[in-house]
Amino acid sequence: MITFKQLEAVLAIAEMGSFERAAARLHTTQSAISKRIQELEAVVGTPVFDRSQRRARLTEHGESMVEQAQQMLAQRTAFVEEFSRPDTVARRVRIGVTELTALTWLPQLVRLIQQQFPKVVIEPDVDLSVLLRDKLARHEVDLIFVPDAFADAGFTYKPLSKVENAWMCQPGLVPNQRTVSLHDLAAHTLLTQGNLSGSGLVFDQWLKSKGVVIERTICSNSLVALIGLTLSGLGVSYLPLQCMGNFVDSGALSIVRTDPALPLVQYVCMYRSETRSPLIGSIVMLAQHACDFSRAFQWGDGSGDLAGAFRTAPA
């Protein structure tokens, strides 16, 4: 008889690429994982994995099994979540977030989930939007919070909040007595996010739609790196306005007003359309409640101070 533990092992190996990493994912031993697969192969009468190569690869029969196993395990999860009390639902949920979310409202979301579902274990995965989208497609995360920069038919999108960005630079780098055109701004070195960033994709497309040709640029996929480069006076960058307010108020950064101004960036929650999980639905609603890009390092009932955190952070 085929068991859920055997199917869980198949999926874990397929996702992680090896028996060893699958064992770590399922919090068991490699020998236990091997035994589950051997028992499964004995039942079905054919190999599920090709063990002739270094990386564990599914056979053709194994690939078909994975598709069915994903559906069966999803149905089991949905059944348990729907007919169990919130305080008894025990499950690991992998949430993919961008750097901006991690710097702002992620702690509040985790707190809300823990209060509502105390036995649910949250595993945040901080990465770039494009990589998070790919992980979601490979079942490596359960849901992600990213800018609305994709149009994949296999995903469901739920709106969160919008992020207001502004061009910023070290005071004096660009005269701030007047509004400048995008073409004049492009004469300076622009600090931009790369094409693996959701915001980077949004703003790159927007600048191209305005006919702006960037002559000099420093590209980084890290928001923290962009903040540091901007503070150092190495160029002009688009940064989230509200949570950067402390830098502006302290005089460390100056806002560059442009015509037209930067568009708002819509953030969304994405999950696979075949997902039928009441828990995931509840987490989406909690995220819509918690989503707040106006304050950095949020915790408890108060808010963090991004500039202060940078000043007091250990070297």
Residue, then its C-alpha position, 0 to 999 in steps of 0.5 A: m500500500i502506498t502511504f502519504k509518507q512515501l509520497e512526501a519523500v518523493l516530492a521532497i527528493a524531487e524538489m531538493g535534488s538529493f535524498e540527503r537534502a530531502a531528509a533534512r527537509l522532512h526532519t528525518t534520516q537519509s536511510a528512512i527516506s531511502k526505505r520509503i522510496q524502496e517500499l514505494e518502488a516495490v509496490v508500483g514495480t518500477p523505479v521512481f528515481d534514476r540513481s545512476q547520476r549524482r543528482a536524484r532524477l525522476t524517471e518518466h514514471g516518477e514524473s507522472m507520480v509527482e503530479q498525482a502526489q502533489q494533488m493528493l497531498a494538497q487535498r489531504t492538507a486542505f481537508v485537515e485545515e478545513f476540519s481542524r481548529p486553527d490552534t491545532v493546525a500543524r504545518r510548515v508554510r514557506i513564504g517568499v518575500t522581497e527585501l523591502t517586505a523583510l525590512t518592513w512588515l514581515p515581523q508583523l505578519v509572522r506575529l499575526i500568523q503565530q497568534q492565529f495558528p500557533k502550531v504553524v511553522i513559518e519559513p520566510d525566504v527572502d529573495l528577488s522577485v523573479l527567483l521567488r516566482d520561479k521557486l513558487a512554480r517549482h513548489e519550493v515556496d507556498l506563496i510569495f509577496v512581490p511587486d505586480a510585475f508578472a502575468d503568469a496564468g498558473f498563479t492566483y494574484k491577490p492585491l496588497s498595498k502600493v509602494e510610493n517611491a521617490w528619486m533620492c540622492q545625497p544633498g547637493l548632487v542634484p539641485n532640488q530647487r526645481t522639478v527636473s525632467l527625466h531626461d535631465l535626471a538621466a544625465h546623472t548616474l542612476l542607481t537601479q535595481g536589476n531585471l531579477s527585481g520586480s520593482g526593477l522590472v516595473f521601473d525599467q519598463w516605465l522609463k523605456s515607455k517615457g523614452v528615457v535612455i540611461e547613459r550611466t548606471i550602477c545596477s544592484n539587485s540589493l535594496v540595502a546596497l542601493i541605499g548605501l550607494t545613494l547615501s555615499g553620493l554615487g548616484v540617484s536612485y528610486l527608493p521607497l519614500q515613507c520608510m526612508g523618511n528618517f534619512v530625508d528628515s536627518g538631511a542624509l538624503s534629498i528628494v529629487r522631484t521629477d516630471p513625471a513622478l514615479p508610478l506607484v508599485q502595486y504589491v501582490c500575493m501570489y500562489r499556485s492556482e491549484t492550491r486549495s488550502p484554507l490556511i493559505g487563504s487565511i494567511v493571504m487575508l492576514a497579509q492584506h491586513a499587515c501589509d504596511f510599507s510606511r515603517a521600517f523594522q516594524w515590531g510589536d505596537g511600535s515601529g522601527d527607525l531605519a536610519g537609527a538601525f543603520r547607525t546602531a547596527p554592529a559592524 
